[in-house]
Amino acid sequence: MQAAIAAEMRLLDPAVRASPELVSELLDPDFTEIGASGRRWDATSILTVTSAASVDPEPPVEVSEMSGTVLAPGIVHLTYFADHGGRRAWRSSLWRLTETGWRLYFHQGTLVP
């Protein structure tokens, strides 16, 4: 579980998010996300958004209440609260262990007031 948490925190690092190569190392080829906006993303579309951060740097994400559960061998579900420049959301991530390491398979964010 700690490896999945470390991978999640790495993915939230603005320096990592600004690098399509580093983000690609963390995303499963079948990655999907339902964003806090309600939009559905795949690996290609999320790379476009995160790589834009190299031009317009993002504020750091403040994470609290991180918890995780092992759902099956090699499958970890993480939940946490994120504050991203005043945009607050509950986040949920499914990570799976592959031959190349932990990869984010699914992510969802739900905005909170």
C-alpha positions in Angstrom: 0.0 0.0 0.0 2.8 2.4 0.8 4.2 2.1 -2.8 0.8 3.1 -4.2 0.6 6.1 -1.8 4.1 7.1 -2.9 3.1 6.8 -6.6 0.0 8.9 -5.9 2.0 11.6 -4.2 4.5 11.5 -7.0 1.7 12.0 -9.6 0.5 15.1 -7.6 4.0 16.7 -7.6 3.9 19.7 -10.0 7.4 18.9 -11.4 6.2 15.4 -12.3 2.9 16.6 -13.7 4.8 19.0 -16.0 6.6 16.0 -17.6 4.6 13.8 -20.0 7.2 11.1 -19.7 7.0 11.0 -15.9 3.2 11.0 -15.9 3.2 8.3 -18.5 5.3 6.1 -16.2 2.5 6.3 -13.6 -0.6 5.9 -15.8 -2.0 2.5 -16.8 -2.5 2.2 -20.6 -6.2 1.7 -19.7 -6.4 4.7 -17.4 -9.6 6.6 -17.1 -10.7 9.5 -14.9 -13.9 11.1 -14.0 -12.8 14.5 -13.1 -14.2 16.9 -10.5 -15.6 18.8 -13.5 -17.6 15.7 -14.5 -15.5 15.3 -17.6 -14.2 11.8 -18.5 -10.5 11.6 -19.3 -8.2 9.0 -20.7 -4.4 8.8 -20.6 -3.9 10.8 -23.8 -6.2 13.6 -22.8 -4.9 13.9 -19.3 -1.3 14.1 -20.6 -2.3 17.1 -22.7 -3.6 18.9 -19.6 -0.8 18.0 -17.3 1.9 18.9 -19.8 0.4 22.4 -20.1 1.7 22.8 -16.5 5.2 23.2 -17.9 4.1 26.5 -19.4 1.8 27.6 -16.7 2.9 26.0 -13.4 0.2 24.6 -11.1 0.1 25.3 -7.4 1.0 22.4 -5.2 -1.8 20.0 -4.1 -2.3 19.8 -0.3 -3.3 16.3 0.6 -4.9 15.2 3.9 -6.8 12.2 5.2 -5.0 9.8 2.9 -6.2 6.2 3.5 -5.8 3.0 1.5 -7.2 -0.5 1.3 -5.8 -3.5 -0.5 -8.7 -4.8 -2.6 -6.8 -7.8 -4.0 -3.2 -8.7 -4.5 -1.7 -5.9 -6.6 -4.8 -3.7 -6.4 -5.0 -0.7 -4.0 -7.8 1.8 -3.5 -6.7 5.2 -2.1 -9.0 8.0 -0.9 -7.9 11.4 0.3 -8.9 15.0 0.5 -7.1 17.4 -1.9 -6.9 21.2 -1.9 -5.5 22.5 -5.2 -5.2 26.2 -5.0 -8.5 26.5 -3.2 -10.3 23.9 -5.3 -11.2 21.3 -2.8 -12.2 17.7 -3.6 -12.4 14.2 -2.3 -10.3 12.0 -4.5 -10.4 8.2 -5.1 -7.7 6.3 -7.0 -7.3 2.6 -8.0 -3.7 1.5 -8.5 -2.6 -1.8 -9.9 0.8 -3.4 -9.8 2.1 -4.2 -13.2 5.4 -5.6 -14.5 6.7 -2.1 -14.7 5.5 -1.0 -11.3 2.4 0.7 -9.8 0.1 2.3 -12.4 -3.0 4.4 -11.9 -5.9 2.6 -13.4 -8.8 4.8 -12.4 -9.3 8.2 -10.6 -12.3 10.2 -9.6 -12.7 13.6 -8.0 -15.7 15.1 -6.3 -15.8 18.8 -5.5 -16.8 19.9 -2.0 -17.8 23.4 -0.9 
